[in-house]
Amino acid sequence: MDIKKLREKRGWTLEDVASKVGVSMMSVHRWETGKTKPHRIFLKKLEKILGKK
């Protein structure tokens, strides 16, 4: 899942995604840059709001 691409496609900011998933903006940034991976709980939330692609 390319979080950044899906986020930008919807016109959302890091803050938008972070608030919808319940994490910090820095967490979303780290996921987008590949420094960390989202825990499965947050991955399911991301899939729900962004889709699975």
C-alpha distance matrix in Angstrom:
0.0 3.8 5.8 8.9 8.8 8.2 10.8 13.1 13.1 14.6 16.8 16.0 16.9 15.7 18.5 17.5 14.2 16.0 18.9 17.0 15.2 18.4 17.7 18.9 17.7 17.9 15.4 12.8 13.9 13.7 10.1 9.5 12.0 11.0 14.4 13.3 10.7 10.9 13.5 12.8 14.8 12.7 9.4 11.4 12.5 9.3 8.5 12.1 12.2 9.2 8.6 6.5 5.4
3.8 0.0 3.8 5.6 5.5 6.3 8.5 10.2 10.7 12.7 14.4 13.8 14.5 13.5 16.8 16.1 13.2 15.2 18.3 16.9 15.7 18.7 17.6 18.1 16.2 16.3 14.6 11.5 11.9 12.3 9.2 7.2 9.8 9.9 13.4 13.2 11.5 12.1 15.4 15.5 17.1 14.3 11.7 14.0 14.3 10.6 10.7 13.9 13.0 9.7 10.2 9.2 7.2
5.8 3.8 0.0 3.8 5.6 5.2 5.9 8.5 9.8 10.9 12.2 10.9 11.3 10.0 13.1 12.4 9.4 11.5 14.5 13.3 12.2 15.2 14.1 14.7 12.7 13.4 11.7 8.3 9.3 10.5 7.5 5.8 9.3 10.1 12.9 12.4 10.7 10.5 13.8 14.3 15.2 12.0 10.1 12.4 11.8 8.1 9.4 12.1 10.6 7.7 9.6 9.7 8.9
8.9 5.6 3.8 0.0 3.8 5.5 5.0 6.0 8.4 10.0 10.3 9.4 9.3 8.6 12.2 12.0 9.9 12.1 15.2 14.6 14.2 16.8 15.4 15.0 12.3 13.0 12.4 8.8 8.5 10.6 8.7 5.6 8.5 10.6 13.3 13.8 13.1 13.2 16.8 17.8 18.5 15.0 13.6 16.0 14.9 11.3 12.8 15.1 12.9 10.0 12.3 12.9 11.5
8.8 5.5 5.6 3.8 0.0 3.8 5.5 5.2 6.0 8.8 9.8 10.2 11.3 11.6 15.0 14.1 12.2 15.1 17.7 16.6 16.6 19.6 18.6 18.6 15.8 16.8 16.1 12.5 12.3 14.2 12.0 8.9 11.5 13.2 16.4 16.8 15.8 16.0 19.4 19.7 20.5 17.3 15.4 17.2 16.4 12.6 13.2 15.4 13.3 9.8 11.4 12.0 9.8
8.2 6.3 5.2 5.5 3.8 0.0 3.8 5.5 5.0 6.5 8.8 8.9 10.9 11.4 14.2 12.4 10.4 13.6 15.8 14.0 14.2 17.6 17.3 17.9 15.7 17.2 16.1 12.4 13.3 15.3 12.6 10.4 13.7 14.9 18.0 17.6 15.9 15.2 18.2 18.0 18.4 15.4 13.4 14.6 13.5 9.9 10.1 11.9 9.7 6.1 8.0 9.5 8.0
10.8 8.5 5.9 5.0 5.5 3.8 0.0 3.8 5.5 5.4 6.4 5.4 7.1 7.9 10.5 8.9 7.4 10.7 12.8 11.6 12.3 15.3 15.0 15.1 12.6 14.6 14.1 10.3 11.2 13.9 12.0 9.8 13.2 15.1 17.5 17.2 16.0 15.0 18.1 18.4 18.3 14.8 13.8 15.2 13.3 9.9 11.3 12.5 9.4 7.0 10.1 12.1 11.5
13.1 10.2 8.5 6.0 5.2 5.5 3.8 0.0 3.8 5.3 4.8 5.8 7.4 9.2 12.0 10.8 10.3 13.5 15.5 14.8 15.8 18.5 18.0 17.5 14.5 16.3 16.5 12.7 12.7 15.7 14.3 11.3 14.1 16.6 19.1 19.5 18.7 18.2 21.5 22.0 22.0 18.5 17.4 18.9 17.0 13.6 14.8 15.9 12.8 10.3 13.0 14.9 13.4
13.1 10.7 9.8 8.4 6.0 5.0 5.5 3.8 0.0 3.8 5.5 7.7 10.4 12.5 15.0 12.9 12.3 15.9 17.4 16.0 17.2 20.4 20.3 20.4 17.7 19.7 19.4 15.6 16.0 18.7 16.7 13.9 16.8 18.9 21.7 21.9 20.6 19.9 22.9 22.8 22.9 19.6 18.1 19.0 17.4 14.1 14.3 15.2 12.3 9.5 11.4 13.6 11.9
14.6 12.7 10.9 10.0 8.8 6.5 5.4 5.3 3.8 0.0 3.8 5.5 9.0 11.5 13.1 10.4 10.3 14.1 14.9 13.3 15.1 18.2 18.7 19.0 16.7 19.3 18.9 15.3 16.3 19.3 17.3 15.1 18.4 20.4 22.9 22.6 21.1 19.8 22.5 22.3 21.8 18.6 17.6 18.0 15.8 13.0 13.6 13.6 10.2 8.4 11.0 14.0 13.3
16.8 14.4 12.2 10.3 9.8 8.8 6.4 4.8 5.5 3.8 0.0 3.8 6.8 10.0 11.5 9.4 10.4 13.8 14.6 13.9 16.1 18.6 18.7 18.3 15.5 18.2 18.6 15.1 15.5 18.9 17.7 15.3 18.2 20.7 22.9 23.0 22.1 21.0 23.9 24.3 23.6 20.1 19.6 20.4 17.9 15.2 16.5 16.5 12.9 11.4 14.5 17.3 16.4
16.0 13.8 10.9 9.4 10.2 8.9 5.4 5.8 7.7 5.5 3.8 0.0 3.8 6.8 7.9 5.7 6.8 10.0 10.9 10.6 12.7 14.9 15.0 14.6 12.0 14.9 15.3 11.9 12.9 16.3 15.3 13.4 16.5 18.9 20.7 20.5 19.7 18.2 21.1 21.7 20.7 17.1 17.2 18.1 15.3 12.8 14.8 14.8 11.1 10.3 13.9 16.6 16.4
16.9 14.5 11.3 9.3 11.3 10.9 7.1 7.4 10.4 9.0 6.8 3.8 0.0 3.8 5.2 5.1 6.6 8.6 10.0 11.0 12.6 14.1 13.3 12.1 9.0 11.9 13.0 10.0 10.4 14.1 13.9 12.1 14.8 17.5 18.7 18.8 18.6 17.4 20.4 21.7 20.8 17.1 17.6 19.1 16.3 13.8 16.5 16.8 13.3 12.6 16.3 18.6 18.4
15.7 13.5 10.0 8.6 11.6 11.4 7.9 9.2 12.5 11.5 10.0 6.8 3.8 0.0 3.8 5.5 5.4 6.0 8.6 10.1 10.7 11.7 10.3 8.8 5.5 8.2 9.2 6.5 7.0 10.6 10.7 9.6 12.2 14.7 15.5 15.4 15.5 14.3 17.3 19.1 18.3 14.5 15.3 17.3 14.7 12.4 15.5 16.3 13.3 12.7 16.3 18.1 18.1
18.5 16.8 13.1 12.2 15.0 14.2 10.5 12.0 15.0 13.1 11.5 7.9 5.2 3.8 0.0 3.8 5.5 5.0 6.0 8.5 9.9 10.1 9.2 7.7 5.4 9.1 10.3 8.5 9.7 13.1 13.4 13.0 15.5 17.8 18.1 17.6 17.6 15.9 18.3 20.0 18.5 15.0 16.5 18.1 15.0 13.5 16.8 16.9 13.8 14.2 18.0 20.1 20.7
17.5 16.1 12.4 12.0 14.1 12.4 8.9 10.8 12.9 10.4 9.4 5.7 5.1 5.5 3.8 0.0 3.8 5.5 5.4 6.3 8.7 10.0 10.3 10.2 8.5 12.2 12.4 10.0 11.9 15.1 14.5 14.0 17.1 19.1 20.0 19.1 18.4 16.3 18.5 19.5 17.8 14.4 15.6 16.5 13.1 11.7 14.7 14.2 10.8 11.6 15.3 18.0 18.8
14.2 13.2 9.4 9.9 12.2 10.4 7.4 10.3 12.3 10.3 10.4 6.8 6.6 5.4 5.5 3.8 0.0 3.8 5.5 5.1 6.1 8.3 8.5 9.1 7.8 10.9 10.2 7.4 10.1 12.7 11.5 11.3 14.7 16.2 17.3 16.0 14.9 12.7 15.0 15.9 14.5 10.9 11.9 13.0 9.9 8.1 11.4 11.4 8.4 9.0 12.6 14.8 15.9
16.0 15.2 11.5 12.1 15.1 13.6 10.7 13.5 15.9 14.1 13.8 10.0 8.6 6.0 5.0 5.5 3.8 0.0 3.8 5.5 5.3 5.7 5.0 5.5 5.3 8.5 7.7 6.3 9.3 11.5 11.0 11.8 14.8 16.0 16.3 14.8 14.1 11.7 13.7 15.3 13.6 10.1 12.1 13.6 10.6 9.6 13.3 13.4 11.1 12.1 15.5 17.2 18.5
18.9 18.3 14.5 15.2 17.7 15.8 12.8 15.5 17.4 14.9 14.6 10.9 10.0 8.6 6.0 5.4 5.5 3.8 0.0 3.8 5.5 5.0 6.5 7.5 8.1 11.6 11.1 10.0 13.0 15.2 14.7 15.5 18.5 19.8 20.0 18.3 17.4 14.6 16.0 17.1 14.7 11.7 14.1 14.7 11.2 11.2 14.6 13.8 11.4 13.3 16.7 18.9 20.6
17.0 16.9 13.3 14.6 16.6 14.0 11.6 14.8 16.0 13.3 13.9 10.6 11.0 10.1 8.5 6.3 5.1 5.5 3.8 0.0 3.8 5.7 8.1 10.2 10.7 14.0 12.6 11.0 14.3 16.3 14.9 15.7 19.1 19.9 20.7 18.7 17.1 14.0 15.1 15.5 13.0 10.1 12.1 12.0 8.2 8.5 11.5 10.2 7.9 10.4 13.5 16.0 18.0
15.2 15.7 12.2 14.2 16.6 14.2 12.3 15.8 17.2 15.1 16.1 12.7 12.6 10.7 9.9 8.7 6.1 5.3 5.5 3.8 0.0 3.8 5.9 8.9 10.1 12.5 10.3 9.2 12.9 14.2 12.5 14.0 17.3 17.6 18.1 15.7 13.9 10.5 11.4 11.9 9.4 6.5 8.9 9.3 5.9 6.7 10.1 9.5 8.4 10.5 13.1 14.8 17.1
18.4 18.7 15.2 16.8 19.6 17.6 15.3 18.5 20.4 18.2 18.6 14.9 14.1 11.7 10.1 10.0 8.3 5.7 5.0 5.7 3.8 0.0 3.8 7.1 9.5 11.8 10.0 10.1 13.6 14.7 13.9 15.9 18.7 19.0 18.8 16.3 15.1 11.8 12.1 13.4 10.6 8.2 11.5 12.1 9.1 10.3 13.7 13.1 12.1 14.3 17.0 18.4 20.7
17.7 17.6 14.1 15.4 18.6 17.3 15.0 18.0 20.3 18.7 18.7 15.0 13.3 10.3 9.2 10.3 8.5 5.0 6.5 8.1 5.9 3.8 0.0 3.8 6.7 8.3 6.4 7.4 10.6 11.4 11.2 13.5 15.8 16.2 15.5 13.3 12.8 10.0 11.0 13.2 11.3 8.4 11.5 13.3 10.8 11.0 14.7 15.1 13.9 15.2 18.0 19.0 20.8
18.9 18.1 14.7 15.0 18.6 17.9 15.1 17.5 20.4 19.0 18.3 14.6 12.1 8.8 7.7 10.2 9.1 5.5 7.5 10.2 8.9 7.1 3.8 0.0 3.8 5.3 5.2 6.8 8.8 10.1 11.1 12.8 14.6 15.6 14.6 13.2 13.7 11.8 13.5 16.1 14.7 11.7 14.3 16.5 14.0 13.5 17.3 17.9 16.2 17.0 20.1 21.2 22.4
17.7 16.2 12.7 12.3 15.8 15.7 12.6 14.5 17.7 16.7 15.5 12.0 9.0 5.5 5.4 8.5 7.8 5.3 8.1 10.7 10.1 9.5 6.7 3.8 0.0 3.8 5.4 5.2 6.2 8.7 10.0 10.6 12.4 14.2 13.7 13.1 13.9 12.6 15.1 17.6 16.7 13.2 15.0 17.4 15.0 13.5 17.2 18.1 15.8 15.9 19.2 20.5 21.1
17.9 16.3 13.4 13.0 16.8 17.2 14.6 16.3 19.7 19.3 18.2 14.9 11.9 8.2 9.1 12.2 10.9 8.5 11.6 14.0 12.5 11.8 8.3 5.3 3.8 0.0 3.8 5.4 4.9 6.1 8.6 9.7 10.5 12.1 10.7 10.6 12.3 11.9 14.5 17.5 17.2 14.0 15.5 18.5 16.7 15.1 18.7 20.2 18.3 18.0 21.0 21.6 22.0
15.4 14.6 11.7 12.4 16.1 16.1 14.1 16.5 19.4 18.9 18.6 15.3 13.0 9.2 10.3 12.4 10.2 7.7 11.1 12.6 10.3 10.0 6.4 5.2 5.4 3.8 0.0 3.8 5.4 5.1 6.3 8.7 10.0 10.5 9.4 8.1 9.0 8.1 10.7 13.7 13.6 10.4 12.0 15.1 13.7 12.4 15.8 17.5 16.2 16.0 18.7 18.9 19.7
12.8 11.5 8.3 8.8 12.5 12.4 10.3 12.7 15.6 15.3 15.1 11.9 10.0 6.5 8.5 10.0 7.4 6.3 10.0 11.0 9.2 10.1 7.4 6.8 5.2 5.4 3.8 0.0 3.8 5.4 5.1 6.2 8.7 9.9 10.2 9.2 9.3 8.3 11.5 13.8 13.7 10.1 10.9 13.9 12.2 10.1 13.4 15.2 13.5 12.8 15.6 16.2 16.7
13.9 11.9 9.3 8.5 12.3 13.3 11.2 12.7 16.0 16.3 15.5 12.9 10.4 7.0 9.7 11.9 10.1 9.3 13.0 14.3 12.9 13.6 10.6 8.8 6.2 4.9 5.4 3.8 0.0 3.8 5.4 5.1 6.2 8.5 8.6 9.2 10.4 10.8 14.2 16.8 17.2 13.7 14.0 17.3 15.9 13.3 16.4 18.4 16.5 15.3 18.0 18.4 18.1
13.7 12.3 10.5 10.6 14.2 15.3 13.9 15.7 18.7 19.3 18.9 16.3 14.1 10.6 13.1 15.1 12.7 11.5 15.2 16.3 14.2 14.7 11.4 10.1 8.7 6.1 5.1 5.4 3.8 0.0 3.8 5.4 5.2 6.0 5.0 5.5 7.7 9.0 12.3 15.2 16.2 13.2 13.4 17.0 16.3 14.1 16.9 19.4 18.2 16.9 19.1 18.7 18.6
10.1 9.2 7.5 8.7 12.0 12.6 12.0 14.3 16.7 17.3 17.7 15.3 13.9 10.7 13.4 14.5 11.5 11.0 14.7 14.9 12.5 13.9 11.2 11.1 10.0 8.6 6.3 5.1 5.4 3.8 0.0 3.8 5.5 5.1 6.2 5.3 5.3 6.4 10.1 12.4 13.7 10.7 10.1 13.8 13.5 10.9 13.4 16.2 15.3 13.8 15.6 15.0 15.0
9.5 7.2 5.8 5.6 8.9 10.4 9.8 11.3 13.9 15.1 15.3 13.4 12.1 9.6 13.0 14.0 11.3 11.8 15.5 15.7 14.0 15.9 13.5 12.8 10.6 9.7 8.7 6.2 5.1 5.4 3.8 0.0 3.8 5.5 7.8 8.4 8.6 9.8 13.6 15.4 16.6 13.3 12.3 15.6 15.1 11.9 14.0 16.8 15.4 13.2 15.2 14.8 14.0
12.0 9.8 9.3 8.5 11.5 13.7 13.2 14.1 16.8 18.4 18.2 16.5 14.8 12.2 15.5 17.1 14.7 14.8 18.5 19.1 17.3 18.7 15.8 14.6 12.4 10.5 10.0 8.7 6.2 5.2 5.5 3.8 0.0 3.8 5.6 7.9 9.4 11.7 15.3 17.6 19.2 16.2 15.2 18.8 18.5 15.5 17.5 20.5 19.2 16.9 18.7 18.0 16.8
11.0 9.9 10.1 10.6 13.2 14.9 15.1 16.6 18.9 20.4 20.7 18.9 17.5 14.7 17.8 19.1 16.2 16.0 19.8 19.9 17.6 19.0 16.2 15.6 14.2 12.1 10.5 9.9 8.5 6.0 5.1 5.5 3.8 0.0 3.8 5.4 6.7 9.8 13.1 15.3 17.5 15.0 13.7 17.4 17.9 15.1 16.8 20.1 19.5 17.3 18.5 17.1 16.3
14.4 13.4 12.9 13.3 16.4 18.0 17.5 19.1 21.7 22.9 22.9 20.7 18.7 15.5 18.1 20.0 17.3 16.3 20.0 20.7 18.1 18.8 15.5 14.6 13.7 10.7 9.4 10.2 8.6 5.0 6.2 7.8 5.6 3.8 0.0 3.8 7.0 10.1 13.0 15.9 17.9 15.6 15.1 18.9 19.2 16.9 19.1 22.1 21.5 19.8 21.3 20.1 19.7
13.3 13.2 12.4 13.8 16.8 17.6 17.2 19.5 21.9 22.6 23.0 20.5 18.8 15.4 17.6 19.1 16.0 14.8 18.3 18.7 15.7 16.3 13.3 13.2 13.1 10.6 8.1 9.2 9.2 5.5 5.3 8.4 7.9 5.4 3.8 0.0 3.8 6.7 9.2 12.3 14.3 12.3 12.0 15.8 16.3 14.6 16.8 19.7 19.5 18.3 19.6 18.3 18.6
10.7 11.5 10.7 13.1 15.8 15.9 16.0 18.7 20.6 21.1 22.1 19.7 18.6 15.5 17.6 18.4 14.9 14.1 17.4 17.1 13.9 15.1 12.8 13.7 13.9 12.3 9.0 9.3 10.4 7.7 5.3 8.6 9.4 6.7 7.0 3.8 0.0 3.8 6.5 8.9 11.3 9.5 8.6 12.3 13.3 11.7 13.5 16.6 16.9 15.8 16.6 15.0 15.7
10.9 12.1 10.5 13.2 16.0 15.2 15.0 18.2 19.9 19.8 21.0 18.2 17.4 14.3 15.9 16.3 12.7 11.7 14.6 14.0 10.5 11.8 10.0 11.8 12.6 11.9 8.1 8.3 10.8 9.0 6.4 9.8 11.7 9.8 10.1 6.7 3.8 0.0 3.8 6.3 7.8 5.8 5.6 9.2 9.9 8.9 11.1 13.7 14.2 13.8 14.8 13.8 15.3
13.5 15.4 13.8 16.8 19.4 18.2 18.1 21.5 22.9 22.5 23.9 21.1 20.4 17.3 18.3 18.5 15.0 13.7 16.0 15.1 11.4 12.1 11.0 13.5 15.1 14.5 10.7 11.5 14.2 12.3 10.1 13.6 15.3 13.1 13.0 9.2 6.5 3.8 0.0 3.8 5.4 5.4 6.0 8.7 10.0 10.4 12.2 14.3 15.5 15.8 16.4 15.2 17.3
12.8 15.5 14.3 17.8 19.7 18.0 18.4 22.0 22.8 22.3 24.3 21.7 21.7 19.1 20.0 19.5 15.9 15.3 17.1 15.5 11.9 13.4 13.2 16.1 17.6 17.5 13.7 13.8 16.8 15.2 12.4 15.4 17.6 15.3 15.9 12.3 8.9 6.3 3.8 0.0 3.8 5.4 4.7 6.1 8.6 9.6 10.3 12.2 14.3 14.7 14.6 13.1 15.8
14.8 17.1 15.2 18.5 20.5 18.4 18.3 22.0 22.9 21.8 23.6 20.7 20.8 18.3 18.5 17.8 14.5 13.6 14.7 13.0 9.4 10.6 11.3 14.7 16.7 17.2 13.6 13.7 17.2 16.2 13.7 16.6 19.2 17.5 17.9 14.3 11.3 7.8 5.4 3.8 0.0 3.8 5.5 5.4 6.6 8.9 10.1 11.0 12.9 14.3 14.7 14.1 17.2
12.7 14.3 12.0 15.0 17.3 15.4 14.8 18.5 19.6 18.6 20.1 17.1 17.1 14.5 15.0 14.4 10.9 10.1 11.7 10.1 6.5 8.2 8.4 11.7 13.2 14.0 10.4 10.1 13.7 13.2 10.7 13.3 16.2 15.0 15.6 12.3 9.5 5.8 5.4 5.4 3.8 0.0 3.8 5.3 4.9 6.1 8.5 9.7 10.6 11.7 12.9 12.8 15.4
9.4 11.7 10.1 13.6 15.4 13.4 13.8 17.4 18.1 17.6 19.6 17.2 17.6 15.3 16.5 15.6 11.9 12.1 14.1 12.1 8.9 11.5 11.5 14.3 15.0 15.5 12.0 10.9 14.0 13.4 10.1 12.3 15.2 13.7 15.1 12.0 8.6 5.6 6.0 4.7 5.5 3.8 0.0 3.8 5.4 5.0 6.1 8.6 10.0 10.1 10.4 9.5 12.1
11.4 14.0 12.4 16.0 17.2 14.6 15.2 18.9 19.0 18.0 20.4 18.1 19.1 17.3 18.1 16.5 13.0 13.6 14.7 12.0 9.3 12.1 13.3 16.5 17.4 18.5 15.1 13.9 17.3 17.0 13.8 15.6 18.8 17.4 18.9 15.8 12.3 9.2 8.7 6.1 5.4 5.3 3.8 0.0 3.8 5.4 5.1 6.2 8.8 9.9 9.5 9.1 12.5
12.5 14.3 11.8 14.9 16.4 13.5 13.3 17.0 17.4 15.8 17.9 15.3 16.3 14.7 15.0 13.1 9.9 10.6 11.2 8.2 5.9 9.1 10.8 14.0 15.0 16.7 13.7 12.2 15.9 16.3 13.5 15.1 18.5 17.9 19.2 16.3 13.3 9.9 10.0 8.6 6.6 4.9 5.4 3.8 0.0 3.8 5.4 5.0 6.4 8.4 9.4 10.4 13.5
9.3 10.6 8.1 11.3 12.6 9.9 9.9 13.6 14.1 13.0 15.2 12.8 13.8 12.4 13.5 11.7 8.1 9.6 11.2 8.5 6.7 10.3 11.0 13.5 13.5 15.1 12.4 10.1 13.3 14.1 10.9 11.9 15.5 15.1 16.9 14.6 11.7 8.9 10.4 9.6 8.9 6.1 5.0 5.4 3.8 0.0 3.8 5.3 5.3 5.6 7.2 8.2 10.6
8.5 10.7 9.4 12.8 13.2 10.1 11.3 14.8 14.3 13.6 16.5 14.8 16.5 15.5 16.8 14.7 11.4 13.3 14.6 11.5 10.1 13.7 14.7 17.3 17.2 18.7 15.8 13.4 16.4 16.9 13.4 14.0 17.5 16.8 19.1 16.8 13.5 11.1 12.2 10.3 10.1 8.5 6.1 5.1 5.4 3.8 0.0 3.8 5.6 5.2 4.5 5.0 8.2
12.1 13.9 12.1 15.1 15.4 11.9 12.5 15.9 15.2 13.6 16.5 14.8 16.8 16.3 16.9 14.2 11.4 13.4 13.8 10.2 9.5 13.1 15.1 17.9 18.1 20.2 17.5 15.2 18.4 19.4 16.2 16.8 20.5 20.1 22.1 19.7 16.6 13.7 14.3 12.2 11.0 9.7 8.6 6.2 5.0 5.3 3.8 0.0 3.8 5.9 5.7 7.7 11.0
12.2 13.0 10.6 12.9 13.3 9.7 9.4 12.8 12.3 10.2 12.9 11.1 13.3 13.3 13.8 10.8 8.4 11.1 11.4 7.9 8.4 12.1 13.9 16.2 15.8 18.3 16.2 13.5 16.5 18.2 15.3 15.4 19.2 19.5 21.5 19.5 16.9 14.2 15.5 14.3 12.9 10.6 10.0 8.8 6.4 5.3 5.6 3.8 0.0 3.8 6.0 9.1 11.4
9.2 9.7 7.7 10.0 9.8 6.1 7.0 10.3 9.5 8.4 11.4 10.3 12.6 12.7 14.2 11.6 9.0 12.1 13.3 10.4 10.5 14.3 15.2 17.0 15.9 18.0 16.0 12.8 15.3 16.9 13.8 13.2 16.9 17.3 19.8 18.3 15.8 13.8 15.8 14.7 14.3 11.7 10.1 9.9 8.4 5.6 5.2 5.9 3.8 0.0 3.8 6.8 8.1
8.6 10.2 9.6 12.3 11.4 8.0 10.1 13.0 11.4 11.0 14.5 13.9 16.3 16.3 18.0 15.3 12.6 15.5 16.7 13.5 13.1 17.0 18.0 20.1 19.2 21.0 18.7 15.6 18.0 19.1 15.6 15.2 18.7 18.5 21.3 19.6 16.6 14.8 16.4 14.6 14.7 12.9 10.4 9.5 9.4 7.2 4.5 5.7 6.0 3.8 0.0 3.8 5.8
6.5 9.2 9.7 12.9 12.0 9.5 12.1 14.9 13.6 14.0 17.3 16.6 18.6 18.1 20.1 18.0 14.8 17.2 18.9 16.0 14.8 18.4 19.0 21.2 20.5 21.6 18.9 16.2 18.4 18.7 15.0 14.8 18.0 17.1 20.1 18.3 15.0 13.8 15.2 13.1 14.1 12.8 9.5 9.1 10.4 8.2 5.0 7.7 9.1 6.8 3.8 0.0 3.8
5.4 7.2 8.9 11.5 9.8 8.0 11.5 13.4 11.9 13.3 16.4 16.4 18.4 18.1 20.7 18.8 15.9 18.5 20.6 18.0 17.1 20.7 20.8 22.4 21.1 22.0 19.7 16.7 18.1 18.6 15.0 14.0 16.8 16.3 19.7 18.6 15.7 15.3 17.3 15.8 17.2 15.4 12.1 12.5 13.5 10.6 8.2 11.0 11.4 8.1 5.8 3.8 0.0
